[in-house]
Amino acid sequence: MHLRFSKKLFRIGRPNFNFIKEYEDTHCEANAFALLLNGPMELNDPALLYHIKTSLLVPPGSGIYNLKIMDMENPANKRYSRFLTEDYGFWKNMRIIQALFDDRPPGFFVEAGALDGEFLSNTLYLEMEKGWTGLLVEPDRKMFKHLLQRNRKAWAVNCCLSTNKYPSMETLVTLSDRKGPGDDTPFHAMNHLESSSFTDVGFGMSHRTYARVQCIPLLSLLQALEITHVDLISLDVEGVEEDIVETVLRDNERIRIRIDVWLVEHYNPYASKHQKDEYFIEMFKLHGYALYTITKDVVPFNYVFVRKNSTIHHSAFSSRPKEFEVE
């Protein structure tokens, strides 16, 4: 970065917001923020939080929901909604969420890998039936457009979660039905970053396209929203979850946002697909979490962790259903 440009962008170590606005409004060769968002940039940088708040976050919807599961007379919607009765993994997650949160007051969730805000959503129940709100994170532009049409009562952002403590640009592999037009949301559920361990997911049965997407640290998004307590993080990010979790747990030691429960779909590429990941479990334990359950009858496994010094910890384990006990 040129010294003259750098001096204008930062005055006495602080972002010059007037210059950023002036610079973004011009047709210069390089956009000030485009340069910075390529990384590295500190996750709590005031200029980054300002950009997230003013340019990336979409406020919660108002009015009635616009959900396909509410219009089952439509044959296409009926086919779409089969996950409600046929997807065992979805219902297993619902039973876990109900066991943990049904007797608790409304909270705040984060769902990363939110897709269209409805299909296989782990948080829609909490929002519609329990009065929760939260943040929906989805990098696929097509899915994000559908998500906004659902009128969810939660914040939304069209980005991926960064695997680093700073923003970065990554390549998203988007899957769609090779057969052509139709609702291919189930294929988009297998979208993944090119750096993911899920490199062969959907291979041979789908069409692939590639797009550059912005990735933002989760802690940056939460700070931009001024959130200090998260009741549930649902993470379904197809193979980069370990790096995201490790980054959040490490950097949160200084940011100190209280995160009570993690529900993480996790696949260990270095072990048998039916073997639990001891390293992954130990990583959470070292940061003050207890393993609540693992859904071993679903591959990839879903791991659930509860923060030991949270208000939910005692009730979660004292009333844990037998089916969720860990061997």
Secondary structure by P-SEA (a helix, b strand, c coil): ccaaaaaaaccccccaaaaaaaaaaccccccaaaaaaccccccccaaaaaaaacccccccccccccccccccccaaaaaaaccccccaaaaaaaaaaaaccccccbbbbbbcccccccccccccccccccbbbbbbbbccaaaaaaaaaacccbbbbccccccccbbbbbbbbbbccccccccccccccccccccccccccccccbbbbbbbbbbbbaaaaaaaaccccccbbbbccccaaaaaaaaaaaaacccccccccccccccccccccccccaaaaaaaaaacccccccccccccbbbbbbcccccaaaaaaaacccccccc
